[in-house]
Every structure is written in structure tokens, then in C-alpha cells.
Amino acid sequence: MTRAKIELGDVTPHNIKQLKKLNTVVFPVSYNERFYKDVLEVGELAKLAYYNDIVVGAVCCRIDNAETARRLYIMTLGCLSPYRRLGIGSMMVQHVLSYVEKDGNYDNIYLHVQVNNIGAIEFYKKFGFEIHETRKHYYKRIEPADAYVLQKTLRTTSAPTAAPLTNGIGNHHSDK
Ligand SMILES: CC(C)(COP(=O)(O)OP(=O)(O)OC[C@H]1O[C@@H](n2cnc3c(N)ncnc32)[C@H](O)[C@@H]1OP(=O)(O)O)[C@@H](O)C(=O)NCCC(=O)NCCS
């Protein structure tokens, strides 16, 4: 049996509809047009994951230049359920980790996850993420409404750790 081919590809205006469809299926919150407009501008920080040439996963990040730290925010990272536990999520995280490592100028990487999403929490822990804080009532339309902020520290700064978690741009959930 030949091994499956798993690879990452760019998000472009030609395939952005596939990203929208995927995010709609994988995440319980919806993302607005601004989210997808920004995704087209971030280059390597947004990728589609292909399994034998079929789109099965995607990662979308943005740079968060908070006052006290340079942070990378993972807005979405997900894989269709039949294609989980095949290393696709790991490939997407590794891509993001090598991006920040190459850049060398990030303090941390973070994301929000619903507190009951044990699988995702275990997944991120494997890559050195830790529960940094709990955001009560973070989600408006789903239960449980609380989120953990998972964070991987890349370098420690002299700045206080209680830095703002997002900048003024917001997270672009239209249905958080
Ligand atoms: C979290 C998610 C991205 C993981 O993707 P994946 O492709 O299944 O991950 P991988 O196959 O690379 O898993 C790597 C390791 O993470 C851990 N892991 C992954 N899913 C896990 C789960 N459900 N329970 C426990 N550990 C898990 C395992 O150690 C796994 O290694 P193993 O399969 O050899 O045991 C996927 O479950 C997903 O899309 N979930 C829905 C979206 C989401 O919640 N995203 C997180 C918020 S952005």
C-alpha cells in the first residue's frame, strides 16, 4: 500500500472558499468576511492541509503586536474528523513553530480553546503549550462559554505576564 501524501499549501483567492467550508464544518463558531480578508494577507501564517490532494485541514494565524510583547495568535487550526490522528494537526503546528523560530522575534504563541476540548488541549500540550489563563464567558453562543488561553512561551521578557491578550483588532468571530 502506498503511503498517503500529506502536504501544506497556500491560501489564495482561488481556494478560499474551501477554507471557509472547512472552518464551517470544523469549528462551532463562524468567522466573518474580515477574517478571510485578513487571511489572504498573512502569507505563510495561513495554510491549507491536503491529504492525497484533498483539503482536510487548515491553520490561520495573525501577528498580535501587543504593547508589551510580540505574539502569534492561532485563530483557527483544525482538521476534518475522519482525518484526525494522522499527524495533520502536528504538521500544521510544526509549520507555525518553524515560522516563529525562523523569525526569532516572537515572545509567545497563544490560542483560545473551549474548556471541554480535551483532545485539543492534549494535542497542544504535546507541543509545549500550557494553560495560561481561563477566560470566563469568552464564547457568546456556545456552551461551555469559557475558554482556556493556551500559550507556548518562546522567550521571557521583562514585561509583566498579564499583558493584554488581544490587540484592538479583535478575533473576528462573528458568532463567538
Ligand atoms: C486538535 C486537532 C487539530 C488535532 O489534529 P490531528 O490531526 O488529529 O492531530 P495529530 O494527528 O497530529 O495528533 C498529534 C498528537 O496529539 C495528541 N492528540 C491529538 N488529538 C487528541 C485527542 N483527541 N485526544 C488526546 N490526544 C490527542 C496525540 O498525542 C497525538 O498523537 P498520537 O495520534 O500519536 O497519539 C483536531 O482534533 C481538530 O481539528 N479538532 C477540532 C478543531 C479544534 O478544536 N482546534 C483547536 C482549537 S484552534
The ligand as a MOL file (V3000), in Angstrom:
LIG
                    3D

  0  0  0     0  0            999 V3000
M  V30 BEGIN CTAB
M  V30 COUNTS 48 50 0 0 0
M  V30 BEGIN ATOM
M  V30 1 C -6.8770 19.2740 17.7370 0
M  V30 2 C -6.7200 18.7720 16.3100 0
M  V30 3 C -6.2790 19.9160 15.4030 0
M  V30 4 C -5.6220 17.6860 16.2750 0
M  V30 5 O -5.3630 17.3380 14.9180 0
M  V30 6 P -4.8430 15.8840 14.4980 0
M  V30 7 O -4.5080 15.9390 13.0500 0
M  V30 8 O -5.8070 14.8520 14.9280 0
M  V30 9 O -3.5280 15.7950 15.3880 0
M  V30 10 P -2.3040 14.7570 15.2470 0
M  V30 11 O -2.7270 13.5270 14.4960 0
M  V30 12 O -1.1450 15.4920 14.6920 0
M  V30 13 O -2.0550 14.4020 16.7790 0
M  V30 14 C -0.7830 14.5180 17.3930 0
M  V30 15 C -0.8760 14.0550 18.8390 0
M  V30 16 O -1.7040 14.9410 19.5990 0
M  V30 17 C -2.4170 14.1970 20.5970 0
M  V30 18 N -3.8490 14.2310 20.3020 0
M  V30 19 C -4.4510 14.6300 19.1520 0
M  V30 20 N -5.7910 14.5340 19.2670 0
M  V30 21 C -6.0400 14.0510 20.5030 0
M  V30 22 C -7.2300 13.6950 21.1970 0
M  V30 23 N -8.4480 13.8440 20.6310 0
M  V30 24 N -7.1330 13.2060 22.4590 0
M  V30 25 C -5.9220 13.0550 23.0470 0
M  V30 26 N -4.7350 13.3570 22.4290 0
M  V30 27 C -4.8160 13.8550 21.1760 0
M  V30 28 C -1.9260 12.7430 20.4830 0
M  V30 29 O -0.8220 12.6090 21.3410 0
M  V30 30 C -1.4870 12.6770 19.0210 0
M  V30 31 O -0.5160 11.6960 18.7760 0
M  V30 32 P -0.9960 10.1500 18.5130 0
M  V30 33 O -2.0970 10.1770 17.4970 0
M  V30 34 O 0.2500 9.5020 18.0210 0
M  V30 35 O -1.4740 9.6390 19.8450 0
M  V30 36 C -8.0380 18.1120 15.7770 0
M  V30 37 O -8.5440 17.2390 16.7670 0
M  V30 38 C -9.1150 19.1140 15.4210 0
M  V30 39 O -9.1840 19.5930 14.3010 0
M  V30 40 N -10.0090 19.4310 16.3700 0
M  V30 41 C -11.1200 20.3770 16.1030 0
M  V30 42 C -10.6360 21.7840 15.9870 0
M  V30 43 C -10.0190 22.2820 17.2700 0
M  V30 44 O -10.5080 22.0090 18.3590 0
M  V30 45 N -8.9080 23.0150 17.1500 0
M  V30 46 C -8.2090 23.5480 18.3170 0
M  V30 47 C -8.5230 24.9870 18.5570 0
M  V30 48 S -7.7450 26.0480 17.3540 0
M  V30 END ATOM
M  V30 BEGIN BOND
M  V30 1 1 1 2
M  V30 2 1 2 3
M  V30 3 1 2 4
M  V30 4 1 2 36
M  V30 5 1 4 5
M  V30 6 1 5 6
M  V30 7 2 6 7
M  V30 8 1 6 8
M  V30 9 1 6 9
M  V30 10 1 9 10
M  V30 11 2 10 11
M  V30 12 1 10 12
M  V30 13 1 10 13
M  V30 14 1 13 14
M  V30 15 1 14 15
M  V30 16 1 15 16
M  V30 17 1 15 30
M  V30 18 1 16 17
M  V30 19 1 17 18
M  V30 20 1 17 28
M  V30 21 1 18 19
M  V30 22 1 18 27
M  V30 23 2 19 20
M  V30 24 1 20 21
M  V30 25 1 21 22
M  V30 26 2 21 27
M  V30 27 1 22 23
M  V30 28 2 22 24
M  V30 29 1 24 25
M  V30 30 2 25 26
M  V30 31 1 26 27
M  V30 32 1 28 29
M  V30 33 1 28 30
M  V30 34 1 30 31
M  V30 35 1 31 32
M  V30 36 2 32 33
M  V30 37 1 32 34
M  V30 38 1 32 35
M  V30 39 1 36 37
M  V30 40 1 36 38
M  V30 41 2 38 39
M  V30 42 1 38 40
M  V30 43 1 40 41
M  V30 44 1 41 42
M  V30 45 1 42 43
M  V30 46 2 43 44
M  V30 47 1 43 45
M  V30 48 1 45 46
M  V30 49 1 46 47
M  V30 50 1 47 48
M  V30 END BOND
M  V30 END CTAB
M  END
